[in-house]
Amino acid sequence: MDELSGSQKLMIAVGLVFAIGFFMVGSNKEQTDDERKTAAMVRDRANMNRIAGLKCPQLVEKHTGSQITSLVSNTKTDNSSYLTYEYKGDKGDNFKTASCTLSGSDTGFHITNLVIDDKVIIDK
């Protein structure tokens, strides 16, 4: 019995795969509460940026007829519950300044404030 049969080699290979898997899972450290909170905050901020970047330019264009072609001129946030984008109109735009605030709640992220040229369009 000097040689191993094919089925014995397969059983040894499967056993090694399981052993390596258990070792890899056991060696991964668990995240601390602070690491989980930080990761959640980063995900929330990224979602807020993505949603505000989609909704705010659409609303400004809807109310002014001018498409936003410039970058955000200023950003205000508390990194958890709201994000405000401020825009400056370019030459030829139908607005000089616009401010759009996205707020988070239990039901998701919503535009809660839109001000164009000091005129309040949305205030929730």
Beta strands, then each sheet from edge to edge (+ up, - down):
strand 1: 74-77
strand 2: 82-88
strand 3: 97-105
strand 4: 108-116
strand 5: 119-123
sheet 1: 1+ 2- 3+ 4- 5+
end
